[in-house]
């Protein structure tokens, strides 16, 4: 099933594919595994792929280009990428029109595209949201024909609300799942009112909401779930949705009591997200063809009951709220 991506002219599948997993920070993934993941998503009908110029320093973008080159219906696939995180030091002063154009040009080369479908600022520093010149630069790239649509990937609800004040911003990418529920309040209301496309990332809370992790799970040294639990490399909220690992496991144990027998925990989570009509698409990432197929199937499952949604909210408020709600 497809939904319109905000005010854009793009219809995208409810379940897309996030490609952080095949680019970097999730352990070793071979180039063939990466291409197979993208190919599997397309075979399952996915029409929305999300990437970024820093995922494997451009490798993720190149994998997508490789697969689309041989894909007959490539024109039906929307590719969203992100720029800005390569600015070093990552400060608002580096967000110049010249630098953003250089980054966009590099992504155009990586993706083998004259015009990029959607370019999102990649979790810019908070002060950037108060510098109109940053958004003017993105709008100029639309006028120059280098990109079709502008979005922002944000860390916090406050950043999302500020970003959508700029007329050029048509989409917001944000973390939202049963362990990160704050966006469903004011932000989703404003997104619907302004016809903003909502792209949900980290839907499975770095694997917590697959039900496959335990206190004994060990992560590769190159996996952010090993090295970023306290935000050592980037925002802590990107790893396990910002929860302490043990508290996350406790919350998931309680959620699993409400997962119907015909669903996996991951499918239950994706269905829970899609039951919020402000959401345009959700982008779980995986290098496993089996997991990708299961994720896509969540789109065709029946909506969860109001009782189930209420139970998930209760678990959030009792187990997670104090650790999460006011931080992101």
Buried (B, 14 or more C-beta within 10 A) or exposed (E): EBBEBBBBEBBBBBBBBBBBBBBBBBBEBEEEBBBBBBBBBBEBEBBBBBBBBBBBEBBBBBBBBBBBEEBEEEEEBBBBBBBBBBBEEBEBEBBBBEBBBEBBBBBBEBBEBEEBBBBBBBBBBBEBBEBEEBBEBBBBBBEEEBBBBBBBBBBBBBBBBBBBEBEBBBBBBBBBBBBBBBBBEEBBEBBEEBEBBBBBBBBBBBBBBBBBBEEEEEBEEEBBBBBBBEEEEBBBBBBBBBBEBEBBBBBBEBBEEBBBEEBBBBBBBBBBBBBBEBBBBBBBBBBBBEBBBBBBBBBEBEEBEEEBBEBBBEBBEEBBBEBBBEEB
